Amino acid sequence: MTTEYLGVKQVAERLGITQGALLSLRLPEPDALIGRTRGWLPSTIDEWNANRPGRGVGGGRPRKHKTDE
């Protein structure tokens, strides 16, 4: 039985984003390395994606609060 790994291009496709956008994300450790090429099992990427924080979590500038004067 052959194990198939996802490369960067396939990970981006699976997540529905561009490869450029993928570069800004901190991916999990690869399941395999072939030379300098990283490979992930589909289950690794799915689990990582399900557990990563959503947009706007813990970041950005605090909102200005209007005060009644």
Helices and strands as residue ranges (DSSP letters): H 8-15, H 19-23, E 32-34, E 37-39, H 42-51
